[in-house]
Amino acid sequence: MIDERLNTLRYQLWCIEDPVVLPAHKLRAVNVLVQAGKPAIELLIERFNQPGDPITMEQVLVPTGIMNPGQPRMMCVTLKYQIEQILYDIIAPDQAPRPELRGEIATPPRDTLKTSVAPPKQTLAQMKSDWDAARDHSIGELAPTELGGAYAFVNDWVAFWDEHRHSELEDIQNWYRAQVQRRWARNMSQATAQPGPRPDQSRETEPPLPENLGLLQKAYEQAWVLAEGAKGQPHRKPIAFKGLEDIQRRHPYLGPHIEYLLLQLA
């Protein structure tokens, strides 16, 4: 049962990374990993420390919180940014009192969306620099009553996990709260807050996209349509099984997704 759960979590993590997966499915995978709690932490840290940091979503609304102390904003998000967001959502579920600081998405007014100008294209290193500037510099500008418990200070996730792997999740969350209070007290006693150094990930590169990405995305959508159409309808399952196996034969790249859907229908 434990192995099966871990395999499911690994699949959800792969969904976030895989460029063929629909944005809605990526967000669903994020939620599954957050809800999994402690069992997901080691998998997330393991992937975080591997090379490669592909863009996972071109435009996603990132709420105010630990990874974005400023206003909610549309961002291009990479895998490792998303992984850190999930990790903080697990260890700090009560980031701050305001709804947007608890991870609930605050939607900008429609007029803002209509008139907003698309930001200029940036390299991955430039985007990472912007994220760190928005996160770390804002920490020094806002008072604890304004920002609440939002504070990104884990610079070494491997060391963090080595220290806490045998602790209960509630104990980890209590440790985080105590760290936040201690660090706020220290920073507020200084004239200028000095955020801790963050790992240099500027040399991270995007892995090459699979060939025929558009074709794979369409096949992925077709597979989900087949599976969803057969749920709760036994007479349609044979057709769905045959269709899914045919997609897997034509597109071996989609193997993990097809196997997941076949298990859901079994």
Beta strands, then each sheet from edge to edge (+ up, - down):
strand 1: 55-62
strand 2: 73-78
sheet 1: 1+ 2-
end
